[in-house]
């Protein structure tokens, strides 16, 4: 069940679980730590999670050094709008996951090179590769599931 955050008319956020007001930065930290949250307008009960997340993104991009690049990115997202925008973001995230798969191949090659040079015993190598690949695969699967869940 999602942790309920209420947004009041004065724009203050209230964490119902911790029973205290929080900032957008506090909310961002919760999300970064994997906490499932739902932001509700206290007056209407409307789910305003997406709107609040967009405010977090906007505030976090203020410090981006390549402002021209971020403006282009936002311009394209706004131009695409709605479902097309979500699909573009999903594709970009999945491309990143594809990079993780490439990293898997690189790790295997790296361990193979260590064995060839005699720097890594074969049984130790197998254990290390398996552990590294298992962790990466688990994270990749979790990330794909989260992306699919958020985009639906």
Beta strands, then each sheet from edge to edge (+ up, - down):
strand 1: 3-7
strand 2: 13-15
strand 3: 20-22
strand 4: 37-41
sheet 1: 3+ 2- 1+ 4+
end
